[in-house]
Amino acid sequence: MTSRAQHVAKWAILALLVVVVAQVTFFQASPHVRGPAPVLALTDLRGTKVDLSAYRGKAVAVNFWASWCEPCRAELPDLVQVREDHKSDCFEMLGVAVNSGETADVAAFAQKHGITYPVLLDDDATSERWHVEGLPTTFLIDPKGNVTFSYSGALSRGRLERELKPLIPPRVGAGC
């Protein structure tokens, strides 16, 4: 390869890298949904219908994930820990399993990875309604039912805690 060809190749690779970094940055920070949360009414691993609207008055994290997704598996310990740290607060974490197999497969995966929060089975229409374009994707819902934050990619515990803290309302007596 000539010196000129090597120079052009280096610039082409650099340009491609800049485009990839810009897309990843934009994709992670771009809002998927803002305002009132879309409908989310799915079946959990026990066959019970779970409706997001039942959690009004609480802050809710909705995490779309898949068992075959490596970044999803990487963030699970942080999600589980955040849920455990706030389970007595006015907060709930809902996991939505996307294209992860049969209910028994998802249940086995959840048990193996110590998921302690409700796991719901996506019906494809829900992830589309929420504009989930990649996995994992996490949405934070305020106590009034509005999406206030969304993130595509593995979400760190620190970032989740920072975004979540102002959303969790104080307990009032035994309720939220």
N, C-alpha and C positions, 0 to 999 in steps of 0.2 A: 504494500500500500504506500502511495506517495505521501510526502509530508503534507501536501495540500489536502489530500483525501483524509488523512488522520485528523487534521485541524477541523475539517467540516464534520467529521464523525463525532469529535469531542463536543462541538457546539450543538449538534443535533441531539446528543445524549443529554447535555445540560438543559436544552430547551424542553425536552421530554420530561426530565426530572422536575423542572419548574412547573410544568402543566400538571403533573401528577400531584405534587405537593399542594398546589393551589386547589385542585379538585377535592383532595382529601380534607383540607382545612375548611373549605366551603361546605362540603357534605356534612362534616361533623357539627359545624356551628349553625347550619341553616335550620330555621324553624320548619318543622313538618306540618304542624297544626298549631294554631293559636286560637284563643277564645274558648267558647264552650266545647268541652270534650265530646268527641263523636260517641255514638252509641257503642257500648261494649257490654254484651250480654252473651256469655259463653258458658259451656259446660266444664266443670272442674273434673279432677281425676276420679271423683266418687260418683259422677253422673249428675251432680247438682248444678242447676243453673245459677251463675253468679252474674250480677248486674252491677256495673260501676256506680250507677245512681244510688245504690243502697249504702254507699260509703260517703254520701254528702255529710259535711261537717268534719270530715277527716282529710288530711293530706294523703294522697295516694301516688305511689310510683307504679307505673305500668311498664313492664319490661318485656319486649318481644324478643324471643331467642329461639335457637334450635339446638338440638342435641349434637348435631354434626358440626356446629360452628365453633371453631377454636376460640375466637375472642369471647364468645358467649360463655364458654366453659371457664375462661380465664377470669371473668368478672364475677362469677357466681359466689365465691367466698366473700367478696366485698358486699354483694347484695344481701346475702344471708346475714352477715354481721350487722349491716345497717338495720335490717328488719328486727333482728334480735335486740339491738340497742334501743329501738324505739317501739317495741311491741306493746308497752304499757302507755305509750303516748297516743295521741289522736292521729295515728298513721297506719297505713296498710301498704304492703307491697303485693302486686299481682304480677305473676309471670304468665306470659302467653306463649305457649309452645307452638312454633310454626314448622310445618312439614317435618315433624319429628317421629313419625310412625304411629303405631296403634297406641291406645290408651295405656295398655300394660307396659309398652316400651318406655313411654314417657314417665310413667309412675316409677319404673325401675331406675331410670336415669335420675329422677328427682330424689329418690331415696339414696342412691349411691353418692350423690353430690350434696346431701344434707340440706336440701331445699325445704325450709320450714314455713314458707308462705304459700298461699293458694296458687296452684298451677292450673291454668285454663287451656283448653284445646282450641286453637285457631280454626276458624271455618273459612279461611281465605278472604271472605268479604270483609272481615273485621280489620285485618292488616292492610287491606286496600283502602278501607274507609279512613284509617289512621295514617295513610300515606307512608307506610313503612317501605323503605326502598332498600334497606340493607339491615343486616343483623350483626350484633344486637342493636336495638333502638329502645331508648328509655324516654318516657314522658312523665312529667310531674304535674299532678292535678291539685289545685288548691281546694280548700274546704267548700267552696261555692261551685265546684265542678268545672273550673276553667283550666285549660292547659297553660302552664306558665313557663315550661322549659321542656326542650326535647334535645336528644343527643343520639347521634349514630356512632357506633363504635363502642368498645369496652369503656365503661364509665368507672373511674376510680372512686374509691370510698370517700376520699377527701372532697372531690368535686361534688359527688352526690350529697354529702352532708352539708356542704356550703349552700347548695341550691335548695335543699330540703328544709333546713333549719327555720327560715322565715315563714315557711308555709304551715308548719305544725301549730295548730291552735292550742291554747291551754285547756286543760281538762276543767270541766265545770261539774263539780260533784262526781257522780259515777259515770257521767257521759262526756261527750265531746261537744 
